[in-house]
Amino acid sequence: MKRFFTCWFFLPLLGLCLAACSDDNGTEVPADADDNFITSFCLTLGGEEYAATIDGNDITVTVPYTVSLQGAVATVAYTSSATILPDPATVDEWDDEQIFRVTSYNGEVNEYTYRAVKEEISSEGDVELKTAADIAAFAEAGTSVVKGNLTIGTDDGEEIESVEALTKIKQITGNLILKNSFKATDLTGLEHVETLGGLVVGSVGTASEAELNLVTMNALAEITGDVVIRNNSLKWIELGALQKIGGDVVVASTALESVELPALTGIGGDLDLCGITQIAYDEYGNVNMGGAVAELSFPQLAKVGGVVRINYFAALTGISLPELSAAGGVEIPTLGHLFETIDLSALTVVDESLKIGSVRTAGKFASDAANNTTLRTLGDLSKLQSVGDSLKIENFSGMTELPAFSALKSVRVLYIAYAESVENDLDLSSVVFPEDGALIINNNCSIPTVVGNGAMAGDMMLETSNLAGPSVKGFTSVRNLTVTVNNGAQYDKSATIAYDFERIEGNVEINYRVPMNAKGQNTIAFPNLTQVGGAFVMPQQATMRFKKLSCPKLQTIGGQFCITSPAEEYDFPELTTVGCADNAELLKVERTSQKVPTYGMMDITLYSVASVFEMPKLARVGGLNGLYLDCSNTKATTISCPALTEVDEKIWIFGSTSSLKNAKITSIAMPKLEKAKAVSIERFSKFSDFSSFVAVVQNGSVTAENWTVTDCTAYAPTYEQMKAGQARPE
């Protein structure tokens, strides 16, 4: 309350009159007639003196916040010739602001403002309250600021049922630590704490045995350090005023039902929420998930300096982070089968990885494996611009729509798996992958098309159960390509899967897994591919078949060309060279994933080729191990390579593997062949014309020890016969 005295207005006029009278009467004027200062100020209450500080025209008395100055007596020194209003002796409301006006002998007014400042009572260093008596004594002292850690309870001592007496605490600069003997179900008594260094209940490795059900501190606005709560009694977190957490948030509880942090805008470290405190498995190896929380919502949280981790909540149906624009990482890989919605619509930058997935549960049989089928979409991710490491989406079998990554510019690895119901294309036309990056679509995804824009510096690995995709459009090149096609129950479907590359810098591997009894006529096509820098490999798959492998523009394969998977037709009309890469690393003859023995630099197994196997423009097979053609179980009668002139190593053409029963080849046409280090023709019952190999024998390219004809019953010319030009039986 402020006191104002309006009569001060008349004092200057009165002073002038008195001065004039004094002058007229010869009265002596005081030496300090122009001064109007308060020089000291002190309040006395109950025998205690409280001296004020005077700073300019501000008078301040500082006392503990527990002290009331009401009724104190003032001792004030001021200019001796001056007057003061109000008279300090008449004032008793010293907890309130007061205005004092000091008027000089000559009538000049100087105004002072008095204020009482209530100072917090601090304790220096860490405080341990091990018993109820400790709590009562600490409360009696009236301490409001703990400058250190405040530990309540012990690991195995006296149980503490309440902290209601600690209502005067406003600040804890260190951690609030609750030990196992803390048996209060809530934090009633600490509702006036405004700032906190940290909150620790248990540890990252060990769950607490405290019986804390509810964490609520209504006045708490900031936690400067970490929050670590591992306690299976914890059900609710309600911190309505909390705006900022400087460190990590680690909360794990099997009983957790809700987390209410409506005002929280920033977390300096990780946000780690978990529905279990330790891993436990059921009889099928599935993790036993916990937590009763259905919805996790952080409506104002805009930035997380570390990683957002949310794991193992069995009942969780939704996660809402509508304002989260930046995070060190987002890892939500173990969502349950009830989960339906997620909101990351403001997310722009993720420094490390963004992972969203559900648990894949196992049962008694492999067919019992199940994913989340409830979630239909991951919502709006149209603002996402960059992911520093991996972007991973997996195990959402009911998801029908992938997010539109329209703003995404950079990601190292994009991984999508078990997305069997997706109906829309994956548009990556704005994304730039680094050289160590990759696009991986794995385990039965149904994505129709992957759309790119230009060259991809990284690798692409595509696996699907849908014969309609994923096709690839818009990518002109890729470093390495691996394709796996699983047909599943779609035995009767026919489709063409097309990959719109012009160049593959490294290797191509195609794994085709469609049953031999499938009726569908399926084609794998590379309509625009002109060059493969490394290997082109299609490994053998037992009981698998496909209709056609089409590469109508492919001219060069720098490394190995190996097809050992059953096919009816090979379309390579422009292929000119195989195994002629300058880089020795690209010439290595090794199978990447199937570990099947490889015989030739060009290694083709003609399982079901109809009538003619033809490579019309193939001129050279270089590199290691030469040309190998396996004609076992083929329908083909003719092998035609009309432009072939050079094979740097061996030519090995192999017929039937069992009693010559299916050796149908009657013609091998290589009329321009001039170079080969060795020729081996084996196990043919109908083939008798060796004219294609006369030149390499007669010009000495093939020596006697490197000429082999074995189990060819129609004709088996010796080296000498070939030298003499006797390439056919007389």
N, C-alpha and C positions, 0 to 999 in steps of 0.2 A: 504494500500500500504506500503510495506517495503522499506527503503532506505539502501543500502549497499555501503560502501566506501572502495574500494580495496587498497587505498594507505596505509592503516594501516599496511600492510605487511612489509613495509620498516622502520617503526618507531622503532622497537627493535634495528636494526642495527645502526640507527642514534643515539639512546640513548646510545649505547655502545661506539660509537665513541666520543660523547660529554663527557661521563663520563671519558673516558680515557684522553681526552684533559684536562678536568677539573682537573683530578688527577695530570696530568703532570705539570699543571700550578698552582697547589695548591688551585684550586677553592673549596669552601666549599660545601659539599653535603647536601641537605635538610633532615630534620629529618623524613619527610613523604615520602622519595624517593621511598619506596616500596609500598605505598598505592595507590589504584585506585578505590575509592568508591564514589557513589552518596549518599549524606546524606539527601537531601530533594528535593521535586519536587512539583511545584504548577503551575496551569494554571489560567490565568485571562482573562475573557471575559465579556465585557459590564459591568464592575465594580464588577462582581462576581468572587470570588476566589474559585478554586476547588483544594484542597490539595490532593496529591496522597498518597497512602499507598505503602511502600516499603517492600516487603517480599522476602528476599534473593535477587535474581536478577530480580524479577518481580515488575514492577511499574504499579499501577492501579489507575485510576481516575474514580470515580463513579459519574454519573450525571443522572438526570431524562431523561427518554427516549425521551422526547420532546426537549431536549437541544442538539444543535450541537456545537461541540468544534472547528469547522473549523475557523481558523484565530485567535485562542487564543494565548496569549503571555505566554511563559514559564519562570519561575524563578527556576533555578536549582543550588543547592549547591553540590560541589564535592571536592575531595582532591585538595588542593591548588597547589601542585607541579605537578599534573597530567594534562593531556589534554583530551578533549572529542570530539568525532566525531560521527555524525554530530553536529555542533553547534546548540543547542536548539533554539537559536535566529533566525536561518534560517528556522525552521520548522513551517508550519502553518496547516498541515493536521492532526490535533490531533484526529479526529474520526477514523483514521487508525492506525494500529499497526506500531510501530517504534522500531528500534534497535539502541542502543547507546553503544559505545565502549570507555571505560575510560582506558587510558594508563598511568601507573605510570612514575615517573621521571626516574626509572631504566629500563623502557621498558616493564613491565608486563601489559597484557591486561585483563580487566574485562568487560564482555558483559552484558547489561541490556535490558530487553524487556518491552516496554511500551504498555499498552492496555487501551482503554476507555470502560467502562462497563455502559450500559444504564439501569438504574433502573426504574422498573415500579412505577407508581403513585398509591398509595393505599388509599382507604377510610376505616376507621375502623368502624365496626358496620353496622347495617341495613340502607338501603337507600330506601326512598320512593319518587318516581317521579309521582306526582299526576296530573300534567298539562304539556302542551307543553313547557311552560316557564321553568319548573323544568328540563325537559330533556335538553333544550338548555344550561342552566347554568351548569348542570353536565357535558355536553360534553365539554364546554369551559374550565373546570378545567383539562381536559386531563386524568382523572382517568382511569387506565387500570385494576386495581384489586379491586373488591368489597369484603371486608372481612366481609361478612354477607349476609343477604337476599337483593335482589333487587326487589322491588315491583313497577310495572308500572300500573298506573291507580287507579281507586277507584270503589266502588260498584255502585255508582250513580252520579258521578261527571262529570267534563269536559271530553268530548270524546277525545281520543288520536288517531290521524290518522296515525302517523309515529314515528318510533324510528331510523330513518336513521342517526341521528346525533351521535349515540352511537358507532361509529365504532372503538373507541380506547379501548373498553373493551375487555380484553383477558381472564379474570378469574373472576368467581363469586363463592366464597366459600360456600355460602348458596344457597337458592332457588331463581330462577327467577320466580316471581309470577305475572301473568297477570290477572288483575281485569276486571270486566264487562265493564268498560268504554274504555278498549283497543279495538279500532276499526280498527287497521291496519290488513290487510289481511295476512301479512306475517311478518317475523322477520328480514327484511332487515335493516342493521345497526348493527346487532349482529353476523355477519358472521365471525368475528375474535375471538370469544369466543372459547377457547381451552378446558377449564375445567369448570364444572358446578356442584354445589352442588345438584341441583334438578330443576325440571321444574314443575310448578303447574299452571294449568288452570282449575278453578272449584275445586270441591272436590269429594271425593268418594261418598258422598250422594247427592250432588247438582251440576247440570250442569251449566257451565259458560254461560253468555250471550255475551261474547266477540265474535268478528267476524273473528276470526283467521281461515283462510283456509289452509294455508301451514306452516308447521314447518320445517324450513331448517336452519342449522348452519354448514356451510361447513367445518370449522376448528375444530369443536367440536369432541374431541377424547375420553373424559371420563366424565361420570356423576357419582359422588360419592354417591348420595342419590337416591331419588325416582323421577319418572316421573308420574305425575297424570294429565291427560287431559280428562275432561268430557265436551264436547263442540260439539253441533250438527252442527256447521259450519265447523268443521275440515274435510278436504278432503284428504290431503296428508301429510305424514311424510317422509322427505328425509334428513337423517343424514348419509351421505356417509362415513365420517371419524370416526364415533363413534365406539369404540372398546369394551368399558366396561361400564356397569351400575351397581353401587354397591347395590342399593336398589330395590324397586318394579317398575314395569312398568304397569300403569293402564290407558288404553285408551278406551274411549267409545264415539262413534259418529254415528248417523244415516246416515251421509253423507260420511263416510270414503270410499275412493276409493283405496288407496294404502299405504303401509308401506314399505319404502325402508331403510333397515339397513344392507347393504351388508358386512360391516366390523365387525359387532358386534359378539364377541366371548363368552361373559359371562354376565350373569345377576345374581346379588347376591340374589335378592328376587323373587317375582312373575312376570310372564309375563301374564297380564290379558288384553285381547282384546275383545271388545264387540260392536256389531252393534246397540245397543240401550242404552239410558241413563236412561230409566225407563220402567218398565213392563206395557204393555197395551195389551188387549185381543180383539179378534174379537167376533162375535156373537156366535161362537161355542166353545169359550174358548181357542182358540189357541193364543199363544203369537205373536204379530205383530213384525216380524223380520225386521231389517234395514240393513244399510250399502250397498254400491255399490261395495265393494272390491271383486274381482274375485279370486285373488291368494294372499296368504300370504307366503312369502319365506324369510327364514333366513339362508342364505347359509353357514355362518361361525359359527353360534351359537352352541357352544359345551356343555355348562353347564348352567343350571338354578337352583339356590339354592332353590327357592321356587317352586310354582306350575305354569305350563303352562295352562292357561285357555283361550279358544277361544269359544265365544258364540254368537248366534243370528245374523249371517250374511246371509241374504237371498240369495245373489248372489254368495256366495263363492263356487268355484268349486275345489280348490286344496290348500293343505297345504304342505309346504316343509321345513323340518328340518333335512337335510341329515347328519349333523355333530353332532346333539344333542345326547350325550352319557349318560348323567346323569341329573336327575331332581328330585326335591322334589316330584313332581306329574305332571301328564299330564291329564287334564280334558277337553275334547272336546265333550260334550254330546248333543249339539243342532245344529248339522249340518243340512243344508237345503236339500231339495229334488234334487237340482242341483249338489250337491257335488259329485266329481268323484274320486279324488286321494289324497293320503296322503303318505308322506315319513318320516318314523321314523327309517330308516334302520340302523342307528348307535346306537340306544337306547340300553343301557346295564343295567342300574340300575335306578329304580324308587323307591324312599323312601316311598312314600305313595301310591296313587291310579293312575291307568292308565284307563281312561274312554273315549271311543270313541263311539258316537252314533248320530243318527239323531232324529229330532223331529218327533213325531207321531201325525199327524194332524187329527182332528175330523171334521165331517160334520154334516149335518142335521140328518142322520141316522147312527146307529152303523156300518153298512156296508160301510160307506163312509170313515172310518178311513184309513189313508195311511201313509206309511213309505218311506224312500229313496229307490228307485229302480235303481238308476244310478250307484252307486259304486259297483264294482265287487269283489274287493279285498282290504285288508288293507295293501298290499305290504309286504315288507320284515321285519319281526321282529325276524329273526333268531339269532340276537346277544343279545336279551333280556334275562338277567340272573335272575333278581329278581324284584319282585313287593312287597313292604312292606305290602300293604293292599289289595285293590280290583283291579282286572283286569276285566273291564266291556265292552262288545261289544253288542250293541242293535240297533234295528230298521233299519237294512239294508236288506230289503226284496229281493233285487236283487243280494246280495252277493253270489257268487258261490263257493268261496274258502276261508277257514279260514287260518290265518297265520300258518306257521310251527314254533311252539315254541320249536325248537330243543335244544336251550341253556337254556331254562327256568328251574331253579332249585327250586325256592320258590315263592309262592304267597299265600295270606291268603284266598281270595275268588275269584274264576273265575266265571263270570256271562256272559251268552250269551242268548239273547232273540230276537225274531222276525228275525230269519235268515232262512227263509222258502225255500231258493234256494241253500243252501250249499250242495256240492256234495262230499267233501273230509272228511276223518276221523279227529277227534280231538285227536292228539297224545300228551299225557301228561306223557309219560313213564319216563321222567327225573324230573318231578315235585314232590316236597314234600309239602304236605299241613299240617299246624299245627292242633292241637286238636280243636281249635275254627274256623277252616277254613271250606270251602265248595266249591263244584263244583255245579253250578246252571245253568241248561239249561232250558229255560223257553219260553213259548208262541210260539208254533208252529214251532220250529226249525226242520230242516230236516237232521241234522248231522247223518250219517249212524252209526258210531261206535265211542265210546270213549275208547281210549287205555291208560292203566296205567301200572304200574310196582310195584307189591307188595301191601302192606297194605296202606290204606288211613286213616289217623288219624281223619280227619274231616268228614263232612256230604256230601251227594250227593243227589241233587234234579233234576230230569229229567222230562221235559214235552215236548211232541212232537205231531205233527199232522201227522207224517209219520210213518206208521205201520212197516216200515223197520228199525226204529231206534228211538233214539240211543241205540244200543246194547252196552254192556260194556265188554271189554276184558282186561286181564292183571292185574286187581285189585284182589288181594286175599281177601281183607277185606275192610270194610268201617264202620264208626261209626254208622250213621243213613242213611237210604235210603228212598227217596220219589219218586215215579214214577207216572206220569200222562200221560195218552195216550188219545189224541183227534183224532178222525178219520176224522172229517170234511166231505168232499164230497166223501171220499174213502170208501164208504159203501160196495162195492163188492170186495175189496182187501182182500187177506188172507196172513198172515205173522206170523213169530215167532220172538218175541223180546226177546233176551237172555241177561242175566246179569251174568257175569262169576265170581261171588264171591264164595269164600269158607266159609266165615264167615261174619256175620253182627253183630257188637258188641252191638248195641242198637236196634232200631226199624226199621221195614219195613212198609211203607204205599204205597199201590197201588191204584191209582184213575183211573179207566177205563171208558172213556166216548165215547163209540161207540153206535150209535142208535140201539134200539131193532130190528128194521127192517133190519139191515145190513145183507147181505148175506155172507160176508167174514168169513172164519174160522180162527180165530186169537188165537195165543197161547202166553202166557207170561211164560217164562222159566227161572229157576235158575238151570242149569244143574250140577253145582259143589257145590252148597250150602249145607253145613252139619250142620250149627249151626246159630241160631238167638238168640242173648243174651236177647233182649227185646221182643217187640210185633211184630206180623206179622198181619197187618190189611189191609183189602180190603173193604172199606166202600161202602154202597149201593149208586148207582147212578140211579136215575129214568130213565126209558126207555133205560137202557144200558145193553149190553150183551157182553160176550166173550165166546170163545170155550173152552179153557183149561188153567188151572193154573198148571204148572209142576214143581215139586221140587223132582226129583228122588232120591237125596242123603240126603235130610234134615232129621236130626235125632232129634234135640231138638229145641224147641221154649221156651225161658226162661220166657217170659211174656205172654200176651194175644195172642190168635190165633183167629182172627175174620175175617170172609168172609161173607159179606152180599150183594155182588154184583152178579148179575145173571151169572152163568156159567154152562156149560154142563158136565164138567169133572174136577175132582180134583185128581192130581197125587202126593200122599205123601206116597210112599210104605215103606219108612224107618223111618217115624216119630214115635218116641218112647215116648217122654214126652212133655207136654205143661204146662207152668206156674210153673216151678220148680226152677226158678232162686234164687240164694242165696241173691242177692241184692233186697231189698224190693222196691226200686224205679222202678225196671223193672217190678214189679207185678201190678202196678197201672192200673186199668181198666178205661181208658178214651180214647175217640176218639180224634185224634190230629187235624184234619182240618174240618171234616164233621159234628161234633157235633151231631151224631146220637146216641140215647140211646143204651147202651151195656148191655147185660144180662149175659153173661157167660165168664169165662176165656177162654174157647174154645167155640166160638160163630159162628156157620155155618148156613147160610140160603141156603136151597137146592131148588133153583128156578127151574132149568131145568135139573137137574141131571138125566141122563138116567139110568133106571133099578136099579143100585146098587151104593150106597155111601159107600166107604170102606176106612178104615184106618187100614191096616192089622197088623201093629206092635205097634200101640199106646197102651202103657201100663199104663200111669198115666196122669191125668189132675189135677194139683195142684193149689196153689194160691187162688185167690178170685173168688167167684160166680159160680164155677163149670163148667158143660158142658151143653150147650144150642144148640139144633138143631131145626131150624124152617123148617118144611116140607110143608109149604104153597105153593101151585101151583107147586109142583115138579112132575116130571115124575117117580121118583124113587119109587120102591116098597120095597127095602131092605136097611136097615142100618146095616153095618157090622163093628164091632170093635172086632175081635176075640181075641186080646191079652190084652184088657183093664182089669186091675185089680183094679185100684184105681181112685176115683174121690174125692178130698178132700172136696168139697162142694156139691152142689145140681146137680142132673141130671134132666134136663127139656127138654122134647121132645114134640114139639107142632105141631099139625096137621093143619087143615084148619081153616081159619079165618072167614069164612062165610058159615053157614049152612052145613058144612061138605061136600060141593059139590066136592071137589077135593082132598080128603084125600086118597091117593093111597098106603100108606105104609102098608105092610102086615107082615113084619118081622123086628125085632130089635134083632140083634145077638151080645150079649156081654157075652159069655159063661163063662169067667173067672172073671167076676166082683165080688169083695169081699168087697169093701169099698165105701161108699157114705154116706153123711149126710142126704140127702133127695132125693126123686124121685117123679117127677110130669109128668104124661103122659096125654095129653089133646087132644081131638077133633080128634079122629080117628074112621072111620066107618068100616074099614076092618081089623084092627089089633086086634088080640085076644090072642097072645102067649106072656105071661109075664115071661117066664122061666128065662130070663137073670137076673131078679131082685129077684129071690127067695133067693139067698145066702145072699144078703145084708139085707133082712128082717129077715131071720132066725138067722143070726149071731148077730142081734141087732144093726148093723151099722145104719140102718134106723128104726126110731121109728114110732109108730102109727100116731102121729101128723105130721110126715114128709113124710107120704105116701099119694099121691093124684092121683086119676084117675078120669078124668072129661070128659064127653061127648064122651066116647068110647062106641059106640053102639054095636059092636060085642061082647065085653066082658069088664067088668069093675070090676076086683077083689078088694075086700076089703083087709085091712091089715090082718085081721084074716084069710081070704082065702089064702093069700100069705104065712102066717105063717104056714098054714097047707099044703102048697105045691100045692094048687089048682091054678096053673099058667095059665091053659087053661080051657076053658069051657068043661064040661063033655059031 
